[in-house]
Amino acid sequence: MTSDTKVRRYQRVTLPKGAMVAWERSGGKRKCSCASVLALGGLFIATPDPPPVGDVINLVLDVPGGEVRARAIVCDSHAGKGMGIQFTAMAPDARARLNLLMVRLTRI
């Protein structure tokens, strides 16, 4: 294994149609963007002006059966492309909805 290879804790799923995500930095304006990759551990959110690595965001993702509200940290940020975020806090019911969605998506 090379040092460039990332070991993923959770399986990732590409969302061909994307999923709308509302997110905001602390004290900032709420923005809506499209998530293109989903995992139990986080998302990749397409946005032209992502926050820097280390910033904390709050987000809302609509999923079948409700919504997932979570706090996350920006782990990867690329101007003009988007950001990879890692969930840091999420209510148990939101985690259950996210888990159910991942099960459905990985069966396809």
N, C-alpha and C positions, 0 to 999 in steps of 0.2 A: 504494500500500500504506500502510495506516495504521500508526501506531506500536503499536497493540494487536495487530496480526497477528503471530503467531509463525511463523517459518520453521522447518519441521521437516526435520531431516537424513534421517530414516528414515520410511518409511511406517508408520502405526499401524494396528492391527487391534483392533477391539472383540471381546471374548470374551463372547458372550451367556451362556454357562454359567459363565464365570469359570475361574480356574485357581488352585489352592491354592499359596501361597508361605509357606515358613518363613523368618523373618528375625529378626535381632537387632542391637541397637546394641552397640558395644564394651562388654564387661563386663555386658551386660544379659541379661534372660531372653529365651529364644526365644519368638516369637509366631507364630501361623499366621493368615494373612489371605487374602483373595481378590483376585487381580489381575483387573482388568476391561478393561484396555487393554495391549496388548503391541506392542513395536517392537524393532528390533535395538539401539537405543540405551538402552532402559529400559522401565519399567512404570508403571502407575498401580495402587497397592495400596490397597484400601479398608480403613481401620482407624479406629476412633473416636478414638484418641489418638496421632496420628502424631508422630514426632520433628520437631524444628524444622529449617528449611532450613539446610543446611550439615553436618548430622550424617552420619556414615558408617555404613552398615549392611552386614551380610553376609547373603546370601540363598541359598536353595535353591528352585528351581522344577522340578517334575517335568514332563518332556516325553516324548513318544514316543521310545524309544530310550535313555532314561537321565535324567539330571538336569543342570540348569544351576546351577553354583555360581558366585557372583559377588560382588564388592564393588561398592557403589554409593554415591552421594551423594544426599541428599534435595534436590531442586531446587524442589519446591513442596509446601507443607504446609497442610492445611485441617482444623482441629479438627472432629470429628464426621463427616468425609468420607473423608479419606485423604491419600496423598502420591504425588507424582510423583517417580520416582527415575531417575537416569542411571547406567548401568553405567560403572565406572572400571577394573575389572580382571576378567578372565575367562580361563580356560585355553582354548587353541585348540580342544580337542575339545568343550568346552561351547559355544563360539561356533559351531562347525559344527552342533551339534544345534539351537541356537536359529535359525540361518540356515535349516536344513532345515524346521523348523516354520513359519517365516514364509513360505517358498515354498509350502508346502502350504496354509496359511491364506489366502494371497492369490490362490490359484487357484480357491477356492470361489466 
